């Protein structure tokens, strides 16, 4: 599969162009929106490879991939998203060398929120090995975990990569998103329903005379903070728009007030 063709970008595409193409296609093919699941998985796989500088170089130069002869794979969509490299070993008297493997595991923002398990299909020096890796709640981009007892005579180190989310942007333990709102609602005050990442439906109240581009803060509705019972916050940026149809009485009122 040609990852560049999957995303519809040139081989010399910039990281921003790749990310923009991924967001567009992921939104178009997302299964929750009635999209094609297989196509969505292909888009995820392509982005995971091309968004990583080292993996992209290895993809562009296949002869340089896994020169040590050992690699990592995952069942399902991310089989090319997991790579391995033996990076350290030591000799113990009378014992075999202990291998240390490193791999990257792609997860969604929801995986990081809820915690989950990932099944890795690994190729080790002792043959094929299937490993069940636990992803803890609140894991951050680039976090690493060490597993000493999942591979015979070896240690596995996983690095977690959180894929971009179509709705929320994560900043540390806080979440950010946008909400479009009429300028009239900002002036007169209003309310709107909001679904948090946990699925909880909340009612957000906008006070009258609220300024545009204000961020509404929902305390404790962000990401779980790793190894604690606390949560970050949710921020909603109010992005104003002018309605297509505005009553003439409103326009006349504004003009009268301006003339005073």
N, C-alpha and C positions, 0 to 999 in steps of 0.2 A: 504494500500500500504506500502510495506517495503522500506523505504528510503535507507537503506544500500544496498539492492539488486538492487534498481534503479541505484545507482551510481557504483555498482559492487565493494564495499569495505567491509571489515570486520567490526564488531561492535566495535572493539578496534582500528579502523583506526585513525591515527593522523590527525590534522587539515590540514597539508600539503598534505597528501594522499587524503583527501576528496576534497581539492581544485584542485589538479591535475586531479583527476577523473572527476570532474565537468567540467573543461575546455575542456578536451578531448571529453566528451559526448555532451557538449553544442555546440562545433564546428561541431561535426558529425551530430547532429540533427537540427541545426539552420534552420528555415524555409527559410531564405534568401539564403541558400545554397542548397535548395531542400530537406531539411530534413523533418522528421515527426513532425508536430506541436504539436500533443498530447504528443509524447515522450519528446519533448523539454520542454514542460510545466511541465511534471513529473520530469525531471532532475532539473529544476529550483526550484520546490517545495521542492525536497529532499535536495538540497544544502542549501536552505534558513533555513531549520530546523537544519541540521547537522552542519552548519558552525557557529551557535550561541550556545555558551556554555550552557546558561540557557535553551534554547529551546530543545537542544539535551538531557540534563538531564531529562527534563520533558517528552520527547518522549520515552526515555529509561525506565522511570518509570511512566506509564500512570496514576497510582492511585494518583500521586501527582499533576497532571495537574488541573489547575483551581479549587483549593480547595475551593475558595470562591463561586464557583457556577456561575461565570459570565465570559464569554469569548468574543473574537472578531473573526470575520471571514471576508473574502473578496470574492466577486464573482470571479470565474475564477481560475487561476492557483495558486494564493497565499493564498488560504483559510486557509492553515495551517501556513502561514508565519506571521499571525497577531495574537497577543495574548494580553490579557487584564488582568488587575489586579486593583482592587479598592485599592488605596494606601493612600487616605486621605479623611476625611470628617469633617464637623463641624456643630454644631447645632446653628441655629438662632432662637431666641425667636419667637414662633408662626409660624415657617416655617418648612418645611421638610428638612431633611439633604440633602445637595448638594453633589452628588457623583462626583469624579474626576477619569476619566478613562485614562489609558495610553496604547498605542498600537504602534507597529512598522509596517511601510509600506515599502515594497520592491519596488524599482524603478530601471529602467535601467539608464545607463549613458546618453542615448539620452533623457530620461525623464528629467534628471537633466539639460541637456543643453537647451532644448526647453521650459521646464515647461509643466505641464499637470494637469489633474484631475484624481483622483482615487475614485472609488465608494466603500465604505466600508459597509459591511452588519454586523451590530453590534447587539449583544444581551445585552440589558441593563436591569436595574431593572424594567423599565416600558414596557418591551417587545422588540420586534425586531425593529431595527432602521436602515434605509439606509441613509448614510451620504456621501455627495459629498465633498471630501477634495481637496483643491487646492495645487499643488506642484509648488512652485515658481522656476523661472529660477535661476540657479547657486547654488541651495541647495547643501550642503556638507554632507558627511557621518556623521551620528549622529546628524544632526541638528534637533531641535524640534520646533513644532509650537503648539500654544494653540488656541482652538476653544471653545468659551463660549456659543454660541447660536445654536449649531447643535443638542444637546441632551436636552430634557426636564429635567429641574432640575439637569443638569449635565454639566461638562466640559470635553472636549476631548483633550488630549495631544498626538500628533503623533511624532514619531521619525523616520526619514527617513534612510533607509538602501539601499545603492547603490550597485547593483549586479556587479560582475566583468564583464568587457567588453572584447570581444575577440580580439579587435584591439588596443585599447588605454588603457594606464595606467594613472590614474589621480593622480597628486601630488599637493595638494591645488587647485589652479586654472589653473595649467599648465597640458598639456597632453604630453605623451611620447609614441613613437612607434619605431619600428626597420624597416630598409630598407636594403635588401641585394644588394650589388653592386660589380661588378667585380673590381679586383685590377687594371686592365688595364684602366677602366673608372676613377679610382681615380688618376692614373698617367697622363692620357691624358686629363682628363676633360670630362664631359658629362652632360646630363640633364635627368630628369625623371618626369612623371606626378604624382601628389599627390592629393588625395581627402581628404579634411579636414572633421572634424566631422559635419560641417554645410552642407557638400555636395559640397562645392566649389572646382572646379578643378584648381590646381595651377601647374606651371612649376618650379621645383627646379633645379637650376643650380649648378653643381659641378665644381669648378675651377680645373685647372690642378695641379698636385702634391699635392692633398689633402691627408692628413694623414688618415689612417683607424681609425674607432671608433670615428670619430668626430661627434658631434651633431649639426645638422643644425637647426637654430631657425627661426620660422615663427611668428613674433610678432602679437599679437592680434588674433591668430587662435586657442586659447585654450578655456577654459570654461568661461561662463559669470560670472562676479563677482557679487555676490548677492547684490541686492538693489543698483545697479549702472549701468552705461552704458559702463563699461569697460570690457575687456576680458583678460584672461591669454594668455600664449604663447603655441605654439606647437613645440616640439623638436623631431627631427628625427635622430636616431642613425644609422650611416652608418656602416653596418657590412660587411666586405669584404669577397670575396670568389675567388678562383682561377679557371678560366674557364677550362673546359675539353680540349678544342682545342685552342692551342696558335700557331700562325704562327712561323715557324722556324726562319724567319727573325727577329722576335722580340727577340727570345731567343739568336740568334747570336749577336744581337746588345747589349743585356745585358752583354753577355760574353766579348765582345770587350771592353765595358766601364769598366768592372771589371778589365781587364788586363792592363788598362792604369795606 
